[in-house]
Amino acid sequence: MGARQCLFCPKSSDSKEHLWSDWILQSLKHREPVRQMIGDAPNKPFTGPVTVRCVCGGCNQGWMSALEGKVRPLVGSFLHDISHTLDAEQQEAISLWATKTAMVLDATNTRIRTRFYERHECERLRLQSSIPMRSRIWLGRFCGSGLFAAGTDISLDIGKAQKAAHGCVITFIVGCLAIQVLTVHFPPQYDGIEIPVGLSPGPWDDLLVGIWPTSNRISWPPGLAFTMGKPFPFISLRDRWKTGSKAV
Ligand SMILES: [Zn+2]
């Protein structure tokens, strides 16, 4: 088998890179094992730093590292649960970082599923700081501390056309910050047409703040927080698109 190509550029991904940056790992005092679920793969606990082989050293130490540097003070304050506001520029910076993380997570388990993000979407993130079309990103507050990542593939019906569109939901928790990135690929005949995607009922507006597409100014934290168990288990965040995923 030849060397794999970097997710984001034409070079080969010959090095092992850490999934979570050192500054994130260091800022989490009570580290719990990283749990990762992609698609229907079993819940796999990791105990050490997670390494990935899908990006090249140049990307990792170049633009990806720059992205990390830009969000570090912002995400750092989330990690310590400080209340503040986020302007559109800050929302965009976190969104780019979240998308980069989602794309890497999407590529970590391709043995049993096909990678969702397409090459041009990853390259455009690197070259143009462009987030894929039909993406939405939310932040929530998690009452706890740890690292968790999960990916869910969803299929959507459009009218009578069953499974006409496919989406990927990447949900991750870094410290007490919950992040969800949803991207949906609709067939080309729907280009330019706004299609809302259905989700399971829940007090999502009180639990989450949308940062992509950006809005003027949002305040943090949201009114409600996710918990390990009831009333608002963070698992429900992961699964909220799973049931009744319908493009209406
Ligand atoms: Zn690269």
Boltz pocket constraint, residues with backbone or C-beta under 6 A from the ligand:
constraints:
  - pocket:
      binder: B
      contacts: [[A, 6], [A, 7], [A, 8], [A, 9], [A, 10], [A, 11], [A, 55], [A, 56], [A, 57], [A, 58], [A, 59], [A, 60]]
      max_distance: 6.0
